[in-house]
Amino acid sequence: MTMTDSVKGYILGAVAAVSYGTNPLFAVPLYDMGLSTGSVLFYRYAFAVLILGLVMLKRGDSFRLSGRNLWLMVAEGVFFALSSVLLFEAYRYMDVGLASTLLFVEPVFIALMLWLFFKQRISGVTVAAIALCLAGVVFLANPGEGAVVTTRGLIYVILSALCYAVYMVLINKTSLQRLKGTTITFYSLLFGILVFVVKLNGLVDLQSIPGSALGLSCIVGISVLPTIVSLLTVAVAIGFIGSVAVAILGALEPITGVLFGVMLFDEVLTVKAVTGMVLIIGSVIVLIAAPRLKQVIRRR
């Protein structure tokens, strides 16, 4: 039986979300080996640029950028890298599962930016989704006994989501929207390395890759699974089933982070934490699915 394009799209969308949720699976062991956030992310981006560049060369994708797009891509790289730095720093100050869920507020930030800076109308559904999201954040900020959350960790995750929201808005509201997804991703990673060069004092503070099998596996794993695999599969999935369905499947990302946190890092899942996660994930699904639901109702 031949697999339909829609089935392929849903499978790839799920793979994209789950693979991105594996970030803490590789990052936390590297921290335990003594690597800094800057070193971990430098290797992640550097290996990912090399792998993606080879993929693009093989596919014949264009690397060309105009002068205006060049500077826009530098900005995109900075925001993309700052989002990574802040999230990975948050892993040091709170449970990785809770951090992964809080990061899921990105679409809410995007909706608010489009309303504030581009005068895009904000609907009652969007207001309700934002209210649900804020309620979820309140629950996660005080998840109960056993769960680890600090103010610094919360601030880092919220700022990470904000940086990624800016990254996405710039793609959708500038000339970058005419570039291929692989081209945008390649230059975002490439210019993002500049942030780590600065963070690592011109690479003076760059630590060497751990010589153990686990260390090498984590470096390769974090460059491939949550970076290359996630970014490429999401691009293909959007072509099959559209961005709305792929974004809803993104709910698997924080769920994956939570599962890893509980099963591998002995994190505690409290009733308050689960409530907060459900509210945040539900708010984003409502926000993303509402426009499509309105279209279906109008057709009827």
URTARA-V381721 format. One record per helix or strand of 3 or more residues. SS is the DSSP state (h for helix, s for strand). FROM is the first residue (numbers start at 0). LEN is the number of residues. If there is no record, write none. Layout:
[[SS & FROM & LEN] [SS & FROM & LEN]]
This chain:
[[h & 4 & 16] [h & 22 & 10] [h & 36 & 23] [h & 66 & 24] [h & 95 & 23] [h & 123 & 18] [h & 150 & 23] [h & 174 & 4] [h & 180 & 19] [h & 212 & 37] [h & 250 & 14] [h & 270 & 29]]
